[in-house]
Amino acid sequence: MAKPMQALGILEGKGFVTLFEATDAMMKAANVEFLGWDKPGSGIVTVFVTGDVAAVKAATDAGVAAATRIGEITGVQVIPRPNNDVEKVLPQIKKAPVAK
């Protein structure tokens, strides 16, 4: 059985560069794990992170601060203890093969 997420952070903005900046800031600001990203259309890009509630909150705050310097954030959400079924709608992460 997979370990349930402690918290899920979702950040959505206009443009890939804006979300790239946000993701970089989130990963540097707190101990969170990158779950993936999605591009639903119309220039909107969404990024997903997980970790403990305080770390996810700190990460999303840092991501918003960084991203708004260069673009527009359209939504941010921190969900503490999300239901296990939430994982079904998250993007699938493709991991690069490990070189031997």
Backbone bond lengths (Angstrom), bond angles and torsions (degrees), N, CA, C in turn:
res aa  C-N    CA-C-N  psi(-1)  N-CA   C-N-CA  omega(-1)  CA-C   N-CA-C  phi
1 M - - - 1.451 - - 1.524 108.66 -
2 A 1.330 116.66 133.02 1.460 121.67 -178.31 1.523 110.04 -71.91
3 K 1.313 114.49 148.32 1.460 120.58 177.80 1.531 109.02 -71.16
4 P 1.338 118.82 128.78 1.464 120.05 -179.39 1.528 111.22 -68.97
5 M 1.329 115.45 149.34 1.463 120.90 177.91 1.521 109.80 -69.22
6 Q 1.333 115.89 140.50 1.462 119.79 174.46 1.519 110.36 -77.53
7 A 1.338 115.87 -40.52 1.462 120.72 177.26 1.525 108.57 -156.37
8 L 1.322 115.03 151.83 1.458 122.12 177.70 1.520 107.87 -120.45
9 G 1.321 116.47 128.76 1.461 121.93 176.08 1.511 109.66 -111.03
10 I 1.323 115.92 132.61 1.458 121.95 -179.55 1.522 107.83 -126.52
11 L 1.322 115.50 128.95 1.463 121.24 178.66 1.520 107.41 -129.48
12 E 1.324 116.47 129.50 1.455 121.23 -177.26 1.515 109.23 -128.26
13 G 1.327 115.84 136.21 1.454 119.73 -179.66 1.507 112.19 -152.22
14 K 1.321 114.71 176.72 1.460 121.20 -179.67 1.515 109.56 -94.92
15 G 1.317 116.50 116.85 1.447 122.68 175.10 1.513 113.98 97.33
16 F 1.340 113.90 142.66 1.459 120.16 -178.62 1.523 112.02 -65.93
17 V 1.322 117.63 -40.92 1.471 120.54 -177.57 1.528 110.34 -63.65
18 T 1.310 117.14 -39.43 1.467 120.87 177.82 1.524 110.77 -59.61
19 L 1.337 116.71 -46.31 1.463 119.77 -179.09 1.517 112.38 -74.73
20 F 1.321 117.21 -27.82 1.464 119.84 175.18 1.532 109.39 -64.11
21 E 1.328 116.44 -43.85 1.469 121.76 176.89 1.529 110.50 -61.98
22 A 1.331 116.48 -43.25 1.464 120.80 179.60 1.520 111.10 -63.43
23 T 1.325 116.85 -44.06 1.464 121.30 -179.04 1.516 111.06 -63.39
24 D 1.317 117.01 -43.64 1.464 121.08 177.86 1.532 110.45 -58.63
25 A 1.320 116.99 -45.81 1.469 121.08 179.51 1.528 111.43 -64.54
26 M 1.337 117.01 -40.30 1.473 120.07 -179.43 1.517 111.48 -63.99
27 M 1.325 116.16 -43.85 1.462 119.92 -177.42 1.523 111.96 -68.20
28 K 1.332 117.03 -30.89 1.466 121.32 179.13 1.521 112.61 -81.22
29 A 1.337 117.24 -27.44 1.464 121.39 -172.48 1.522 114.13 -81.56
30 A 1.330 117.45 -28.24 1.468 119.03 -173.15 1.521 110.29 -152.65
31 N 1.311 114.77 164.52 1.459 121.67 179.54 1.526 109.80 -82.23
32 V 1.348 115.25 80.38 1.453 121.16 178.89 1.524 109.15 -122.63
33 E 1.325 115.51 160.31 1.453 121.97 178.81 1.525 108.93 -109.59
34 F 1.314 116.80 131.48 1.453 122.88 177.45 1.529 108.81 -74.47
35 L 1.334 117.73 123.14 1.457 121.49 -179.89 1.520 112.30 -95.59
36 G 1.313 116.94 -29.65 1.451 120.10 -179.12 1.512 111.54 150.55
37 W 1.326 114.01 -175.14 1.452 119.90 179.07 1.514 108.97 -144.55
38 D 1.326 115.26 163.47 1.448 121.09 -178.17 1.524 108.89 -142.90
39 K 1.319 116.01 150.09 1.459 122.15 178.49 1.525 107.39 -124.21
40 P 1.347 117.26 87.42 1.461 119.51 -175.74 1.530 114.24 -68.84
41 G 1.319 118.41 -21.52 1.460 120.79 178.50 1.518 112.15 130.77
42 S 1.326 115.80 172.48 1.467 123.57 178.90 1.527 112.67 56.25
43 G 1.327 116.84 31.39 1.459 120.83 178.13 1.517 114.89 79.54
44 I 1.317 117.74 2.80 1.466 122.11 179.96 1.527 108.96 -85.80
45 V 1.333 115.68 135.67 1.462 122.19 176.95 1.526 107.36 -130.26
46 T 1.335 116.04 138.36 1.463 122.02 -178.49 1.521 109.75 -123.85
47 V 1.339 116.46 137.87 1.461 121.85 178.55 1.526 108.78 -122.03
48 F 1.344 116.03 146.09 1.462 122.17 -176.98 1.523 109.68 -125.06
49 V 1.342 116.41 133.16 1.467 122.04 175.54 1.520 108.92 -132.93
50 T 1.336 115.54 160.19 1.458 120.31 177.37 1.525 109.16 -138.95
51 G 1.324 115.30 160.80 1.458 123.06 -179.91 1.514 108.24 163.09
52 D 1.338 116.65 -165.54 1.462 117.02 176.23 1.528 108.79 -73.58
53 V 1.315 116.87 160.95 1.459 122.16 -171.54 1.525 111.92 -56.65
54 A 1.320 117.81 -46.41 1.464 120.99 -178.24 1.527 111.41 -64.28
55 A 1.324 116.90 -40.36 1.469 120.34 -179.86 1.525 110.78 -67.56
56 V 1.313 117.82 -41.64 1.461 120.93 179.50 1.525 110.27 -65.83
57 K 1.318 117.51 -40.52 1.472 121.04 177.62 1.522 110.44 -63.22
58 A 1.337 117.24 -45.91 1.468 120.72 178.39 1.523 110.90 -62.56
59 A 1.326 116.38 -40.25 1.462 120.77 -179.48 1.527 111.54 -65.20
60 T 1.325 117.64 -46.36 1.462 119.81 -179.10 1.527 111.01 -66.46
61 D 1.328 117.62 -37.15 1.472 120.49 175.65 1.522 110.94 -60.88
62 A 1.333 116.47 -44.48 1.468 120.82 178.86 1.524 110.89 -66.34
63 G 1.322 116.89 -39.06 1.456 121.16 178.49 1.523 112.59 -63.37
64 V 1.317 116.36 -42.96 1.462 120.74 178.17 1.532 110.04 -63.65
65 A 1.322 116.85 -45.16 1.463 120.66 -179.36 1.531 111.34 -60.29
66 A 1.311 116.94 -43.76 1.464 120.84 -179.03 1.526 111.36 -69.83
67 A 1.308 116.73 -44.23 1.464 120.66 -175.02 1.522 113.04 -69.28
68 T 1.314 117.73 -35.56 1.464 119.89 -177.85 1.527 112.49 -70.71
69 R 1.326 117.16 -12.96 1.469 119.57 174.73 1.523 111.39 -72.00
70 I 1.352 117.57 -24.80 1.459 119.68 -175.88 1.525 114.22 -124.14
71 G 1.314 117.72 -11.18 1.457 119.92 -177.00 1.513 111.66 -159.00
72 E 1.321 114.94 -157.38 1.465 121.07 -175.74 1.522 111.35 -121.35
73 I 1.330 115.49 130.83 1.464 122.41 173.99 1.526 107.46 -96.42
74 T 1.327 116.06 128.69 1.462 120.17 -178.37 1.527 112.82 -101.00
75 G 1.336 117.74 -15.01 1.454 119.17 178.95 1.512 111.62 -171.41
76 V 1.321 115.81 147.89 1.465 122.07 175.86 1.522 107.59 -146.11
77 Q 1.325 115.96 137.49 1.465 120.09 -179.01 1.522 109.85 -148.10
78 V 1.323 116.46 137.47 1.459 122.84 171.35 1.525 106.66 -117.43
79 I 1.331 116.01 122.80 1.459 121.21 -179.16 1.519 108.47 -113.73
80 P 1.346 118.07 107.22 1.464 120.09 176.55 1.531 110.44 -73.07
81 R 1.329 115.82 140.27 1.462 122.71 177.78 1.531 113.22 44.48
82 P 1.334 117.86 60.24 1.467 118.72 179.92 1.527 111.03 -65.54
83 N 1.300 115.99 150.20 1.457 121.81 176.76 1.527 109.10 -60.26
84 N 1.325 116.95 144.88 1.471 121.19 -178.74 1.531 112.93 -57.48
85 D 1.315 118.20 -29.20 1.456 121.27 -179.39 1.525 112.85 -69.65
86 V 1.333 117.92 -15.64 1.460 121.20 177.74 1.527 110.59 -60.52
87 E 1.318 116.78 -31.74 1.467 120.62 -179.33 1.523 112.31 -60.40
88 K 1.301 117.96 -23.05 1.466 121.54 -178.65 1.530 112.41 -66.77
89 V 1.323 117.28 -25.38 1.465 120.06 -178.67 1.525 113.13 -98.52
90 L 1.326 117.37 -4.36 1.468 120.40 178.82 1.524 109.92 -76.79
91 P 1.342 116.86 151.01 1.468 118.95 178.92 1.522 110.95 -65.27
92 Q 1.326 115.66 147.32 1.462 120.86 177.32 1.524 108.99 -78.15
93 I 1.316 116.55 134.79 1.459 121.47 -179.32 1.516 109.23 -94.57
94 K 1.311 115.38 128.86 1.455 120.54 175.86 1.518 107.76 -100.81
95 K 1.308 116.39 116.33 1.461 120.88 -178.71 1.519 109.58 -95.34
96 A 1.330 114.70 140.26 1.459 120.31 178.46 1.520 109.30 -70.35
97 P 1.328 117.58 144.20 1.460 119.65 178.10 1.524 110.77 -65.07
98 V 1.320 115.44 145.50 1.465 120.99 -179.15 1.526 107.98 -83.27
99 A 1.344 115.07 128.20 1.479 119.72 178.62 1.517 109.91 -73.56
100 K 1.346 115.51 141.86 1.481 119.74 -179.94 1.497 110.41 -104.65
